[in-house]
């Protein structure tokens, strides 16, 4: 496992094809950046492309909540952090931050991911080696503060009448 706590991805750059008619990064591509960062963390956990190819096991996203904090533009360079919040025998819950190279927060993503046996496909328990790596990451991340934006719900908040 990497010594970084939380995990931090390699640097990624916003490219021209991802810019929308408003002149900034289209909302869908924030998810691309988060996904690429998560792929790096998953590879450290032993769940990279070879895991799907060789063991016929993979991950599926069950739920995701993205908060867009600050616009990204063409050429901006970012990296994604990943903090493992929880896991059980078939799922894991993590939180990511997309950070500009200058250190400011562009977006957050909270994700619940399922472990899937591709022969079904069906949700399945993690094999012992992967569970051990998840437990190691969770232990390394346990001392981190709970992310401020984790657990948020979506809705319109209204003042009580009166």
Protein Blocks (a to p, Z undefined) as FASTA:
>chain_A
ZZbdcdddddddddfklpcfkopacfklmmmmmmmmmmmmmmmnopafklmmmnopacdd
fbdcdddfbdcdehiacddddddfbdcfkbccdddddddfkopafbdcddddddddfklp
ccddddfklmmmmmmmmmmmmmpccdfkgoiacddddddeZZ
